[in-house]
Amino acid sequence: MEDERIVLLYWDRDEAAISESSMKYGAYCTSIAQNILQNPADAEECVNDTWLHAWNAMPPHRPSLLSTFLGKITRNLSFDLYRKMHRGKRGGSQVDAVLDELEECVSGKDNIERQWEMKELIAEINQFLQKLPEEKRCMFVLRYWYVDSISEIAGRLGRSENYVSVTLNRIRGKLHTHLTERGFEV
Amino acid sequence: MKKEELFETLSDLDPAMVKKARDYQRSQGAAWKKWTAAAACAVIIGGAVLGVTTWRNGQESSAVRYPSGLKTVMAAYPASVAQTMDAQEFMESDAHWDWWNSYRELTTKSAELQSGMDAYYQKLMEQMLVSDNENTVCSPINLYIAFAMLAETSDGNTRQQILDMLGAQDMDTLRKNISSLWKSNYADTPALKSVLANSLWLDGEETYNDTTLQRLAEQYYASTFRGTPGSEEMNQALRTWTDDNTGGLLKEYTKDMAIAPETVFELVSTIYYKAMWRENFWEVDTEKETFHGAAGDTTVDMMKKTEWMDVYQGEHFRAVSLSLQDSGSMYFLLPDENTDVNELVSDPDLMKVIRRDESSDNWYSPMVNLSVPKFKVSEKTDLIETVRALGVTDALDTDLADFSPLTGDKENLYLSKADHAATLEIDENGVTGAAYTELGISETAAEIPDDEIDFVLDRPFLFLVTGQDGSILFSGVVRNIDGR
């Protein structure tokens, strides 16, 4: 079914919206949850919660890209669950590795009195990524949005794992510099 | 800010960008969406290539294309992939994914061999690319394959000198190299043509050693033609075969191809290559600008893009590379203002650029305002003196040359002809090139700067085109570009 019609079902409060979403985007959302949680039962729980959250979000929302709208809900729910379960614990999981990499872009401090809005920050990051060559931009998104493993990304792009990690390393360095230069003391 | 906070912030990345990243695996880039217009041009050039494919698969009788007085045995080439699709369809289909996975496996082996070929590449380019005023271009891989066939037909010191020139320890090593090179540089899909072919032209009245003929057919995919050297019939067949296997791009040179009456055998090796940039240039960005050529200024079409790119900073030059879809890269090496482009050819850093040691300090990634002129370079070279300079001398001497593996005890043979022709052209969509090598054996009768840089190729520069395995397919120096 077309995304627009699925969104209309949500707006019409028609429960078919949920089965249609699950049919079309169930696998997509599961892959995101699984990357973050690495546990099929937990992943399934988050994906089921995704439909409920979507039900509550539409209306008022009318997303133009339903896939990433749903994917974003899954990503947030999965990360919340991950944090709940791993409070104080450190495992060698995929998301731990991703977080450690992201740590290179930030100070790690709680800067409550920051001089900028989160909205401005994400706008700046979006702009930074737009200027990257497409392959590098995809590499970044696959790693830090989808939490895909390095080897999976290498396979997808037809590149060596070493190339992918070296490239990601460079992008992180650049992102940090880019943000700092523009006054974002992250 | 804490890392967890950043992770959560990133969930608000531009949704279009997020969606595209997951789609990227199959369609590999928006360049393909823009490909429709360019596909028309691919089809025209592809016409000649399609012809090749049909007779390769034996669907068309060779008698139709070649005169009946000629006995021909056509080699069986790998079939082309997804022939019925256009480039965009293919890129978005599972067929591409399947093909790519198996192709990548094939190229890994050959990639390991490449560093062993660097000495050959470098020596060859020093011989082929230096010039005062003219553009130069050659296909190192094509020459390698042609001379490997010549090594198969020779023996003793004649063979040893050829092995030395190719940097191969012995025949076994050479054969292994050829097998890997062939597999990783033979690709015939709607999106990439990297088509190799070999042929052997024999005198119908002579006898030849079957073992060698068979080896050339099986390991070098050489088609065999037997006829009367010097006859128009054979010359015409030679031109037709070479044109077919070079996409008709070298007709200005092939029209003069001829097999002299005293020829005992000829070896001809070809390559046809057409690849697209992974991310193409936009035609609307192309501007007319001045190219300061060795022979004076001309106005050229300058293609432009601004991106973060990997840049190599050498002592006397700077280089960038542009990735080619499903294949290797094209490297542009611009000498510093006070360095002659001829000096680049023998710069010890040249190989470091294409072997891309990612950890090397010479590589950095600034924002680059890249300007690349559209150009076409073509050249035909008589290789006899080049070959001599590379240490292959016995083959040129009737008293010393030994071609017994093919011709038995026939005496007084020598390498009488060694021609190489190559062409390479680039535009907003990609790279197209072709080359052939013709070898005839006759009897006697006869520092790191700013974060943003301008990389403007508006004066003579050197280029290299590599395959997926790192083989150098084409190399050349552009000194002048015809005005537009």
Interface residues (C-beta under 8 A of the other chain):
Chain A: Y28 P63 S64 L65 S67 T68 F69 G71 K72 R75 N76 F79 R83 V98 L99 D100 L102 E103 C105 V106 S107 G108 K109 D110 N111 R114 M118 L121 I122 I125 N126 L129 Q130 K131 L132 P133 E134 E135 K136 R137 C138 V141 L142 Y144 W145 Y146 R156 L157 G158 N162 Y163 V166 R170 K174 V186
Chain B: M1 K2 K3 E4 E5 L6 F7 E8 T9 L10 S11 D12 L13 D14 P15 A16 M17 V18 K19 K20 A21 R22 Y24 Q25 Q28 G29 A30 A31 W100 R104 R278 E279 E307 W308 M309 S323 D326 E358 S359 S365 M367
